Structures are given as structure tokens and as C-alpha cells.
């Protein structure tokens, strides 16, 4: 971006063998090429967009891409995945990924097509929201292009700005939209001419995929996602005590019945929406016809958004939540961090840590109009919005010990909408996830609800409050999820690991086993950990907010529970081969094929 030039690098086959693609391949690039002592908004923070070997093939639910860099919100490893059509289109243009380096002097966008990549002036796009930016680029370049762009939040370097494609699909977490904004890069538009990426054994894959559709559609959770979107799990998760209410302080709330997937279907749903070649179609196209929250047809909220801008802030108006989701998407901010930051502010007011009247607004629970106003203020860094735009760790650090104690984050990433007091393995997962508190880097709560995955050696039913079984299960699931995030496959499809290995074998034309894949997953997990260690992470950072460790809820499905993290952590380190400070041992790195990393010579 400094010189306004582009170049094409061939994919490194050896790296692809060792790290698959997606976030694994990106981790290798960032480990080798990004200086580890920089501010994440420095031009030298490389921003890597990657697809995987399955992207654009006939594999179901494989239409995703990932964006990776050092996070301006957490300071450590960041990866954020988005669904839709942008990833496959990049492959159809002939590219596996895009590495953005440096900072342009003026605002620009990238136009990627089969002949290469052009850096173009984006003066006319700067200031537009993500939907308008997509519309403008389609008018300019053709209706069939795909666009990933930032909104005002990314331009204003909001620490949790995101990247939006397909009018509402988000690479949401960790603030990678701010990294894009720091490079003065407004958007990446892509267009290819092929319609599918052929597999090495295309006919065999086609008949395999036909049968796999039946397996996918028969999974009970998939059926919920198809019928009611991801918010379809709201009522069930509430019964477990998993849905955080009033900033993780309540276990019971009557408003929950107004924000379920079923209510969304009845009140605002127009139709389902599917990503590239996905038989599930968990996306919701919604419309609010009239009233204060009127909204034209557009992408509806996910479970995480409904919980964070709803239950967490005691807002039970589904139409207002739908509107808040639209605002977050258009401005380009992560809905989870937005909701947690607003709820943190509300609790600080209750405790007298901050004035209840700010910028002419009265900060109070359950006020949908307040939430909508705050979202705008965050995106434009107006008044109190500039404070909220930093995320809860930074906010709490300026307010003293009491505020720090109630700040709901791990390593700077706000806790998502699954309370680990309801699923204790999730507590260990949040504490050790390489991007901070993340429900998607392992999804252990699925196992804690009774799912078994014999292909990965999880044969037994795992009780949600049990501690003994969790270190092993968390490690297995984290490693497997790094496989999924490198291929890249949507986790909502629950494709059995043996089927994943079979598909990859047919795509690349050589036999690959689940065991090989899990070894690669562990290698990737450790490489990302090494990046975190280089950024200063130690065992003391593998922790949870005080509230989750020490404050049991009085009521609800997880009443009386806290996360006994210490009882799980040392066993987890032992299984991982990490020392007492949480650093991967030299021996384990060598076993995992990372001898060069162990010796810091920037080779394998
Ligand atoms: S399950 Fe949902 S998010 Fe995943 S690929 Fe399908 S439509 Fe997209």
C-alpha cells in the first residue's frame, strides 16, 4: 500500500501441506513476516485474507474466508471468519488469498480479477456505510462482483470494527476492520469467471456430497438452524443458564420469550438465506414494515447478536434488535463487543462509577433507543462513543479496580454469549483460546450438551459441570477447530471428521486421515500460541473475568456454579506440552514439525 503496487506470489505447497490453508496458512505468513513488536495499527501489521482448499468446490458449507492480523483490540493473534460468497469469488478469480502490507497515503480499494489486482482511488467511497459501499462498487464494476468493505467504524479506527461482505455477513471479531482502515483500504472487490473449483476426483466427490447432504440435514441442531436461524437455540440455551442476562448478573429474565428464533420468524422473517452451496441456509432475511425500527429487507441477526444487544442489556424488543444489527453491519462494528461494552457501561452507572447522564443520554437498562444511539456514537467516536470504541479492557483500565473486576473479557476480547458457568469446558476454552474469549475456537459446549465425536476419540457423554474430562476434550476440540478454520468449513454443518478427511482427500487427490488432520490442527494451534507468546501472553493471561470465577448466579439453569479454572488448567498445559508459563515446550514443537519455530529461525 505504501508504493501503490501489487505482485503475485505462488502458493507455497510445502506450507499448504503443513498448515492446510485458511487461518493456518495465514498464521505461518504472519509468524514469519509481521514484526512482533509493533502496534497493530502500524502499517507493518500484515492483513491476510485467506480461503482454504475446499473453498469454491462443491463441498457443502465451505464458502467462507478468514482475515488474520495482530488485533488492535487485544494486541495478540486475530482471526475472523465470514460466510457468504466473497471467498469463493476470490478463488474463481484465481487467487487463494490476499496479503495487504503498508499504508496508502490516500483512501483506496482493491479490484481483483483474473488478470490481477488494481489499486484504485476510493475517495468517492470513503465515508459510506458498508451497504452503500457495496452498492456503489457494483454500479461501477458490475452487479455480479463481490465486495468486502469497512464502514465508518473501520475508517474511525474503532477497536472492534469489522469487515462486511454480501450486505451483512461479517468478519466480526478482533477489530480487523480497524486494521483495514489504518491502511486506508476501504474495500476489496472481486470477480472471477469460473463457477466452481474442480476437485481432483470430481465425480467421486459429487456422489459423496449427495449422501453427505442427508447426514448434514438430519443433525438436530442443523434442523433448528434451518428453521429458525442460529437464534433458534435461544430458548434451549436459556434453560441451561447459558444466555448471559444483564451483563452476566442474572440467570432468569421474562424477556427471553420475546427474542427467540421462533418470535423472529413470526414477526420479521421474510425468508432464509444461504451461503455458497450450503444446504442449511441459517441466514435470515428480515423486514420491519413500520414503527420506530422500520427497516427494509436485509440480513437479520444471529444468536450472538440477539443475546448481546438483547438479553445482556435487558432489551426484549426483537424489532429494535433487528435494527441494531443492521446499524452495526452498516457502520461495521462487531455486535458482540458492542453489546458487552454497552452493558458494561450500564453496570458502571449502577455502581456510580460513571455518570448516568452522558451526552444528553440517560444510561439505563432495557432502553432500545439508547442502544441504537450508542451504536452510532461508537462508529463515529462521538462523545461517550469514543470511550466505548476502545472495548471493555481499555475502558475498565481507566476506571479503577472495581471496573476491572466487572469487565467481561479474556485477553482483551469480550466474552461471547455463552456463560461458562453453564458449561465449564467453555471456561477453559475461553481462557486458552488464541484470540481471547471465543466460543467458536472449540465449541466445547456442543460436547457438554451430549454430542459425541468418536472420530476424534470423544466416545463418552461429557457432563457440563464435570471438570475431570474437560482438559482433554477442550484440547481435542480446539485442535479440530483449527483444522476446520484452515480448510475452511462452516462449523454449523457438523460434518463428521471422517467425512471431512474423505472430502479433502478427494479434493487434493491423495488419501488423508483424521489423525493426520488432527496433528496439523495441533501444529497450527501451537503456532498461533507462539505468536501470542511473542506478543507477551503468559499463563497469567489464561484466565477468566472475576465474575465467572467467583460470583455464582442466584437463579436459572446454572445457579450456584462458578468456573473452577485452576482445577482444569494445569492438566490442560500438561496435555498440550506447555510449561507452567503456558509456553509450548521445545520438544513438543519439534514433535509437531516446528523445529525451526523452536529454534526461532523462521523456518519449519
Ligand atoms: S450454516 Fe449458515 S453460516 Fe454456515 S455456511 Fe450455511 S448459511 Fe452460511
Boltz pocket constraint, residues with backbone or C-beta under 6 A from the ligand:
constraints:
  - pocket:
      binder: B
      contacts: [[A, 61], [A, 62], [A, 63], [A, 83], [A, 84], [A, 225], [A, 273], [A, 274], [A, 275], [A, 276], [A, 278], [A, 279], [A, 280], [A, 281], [A, 282], [A, 283], [A, 490], [A, 491], [A, 492], [A, 493]]
      max_distance: 6.0
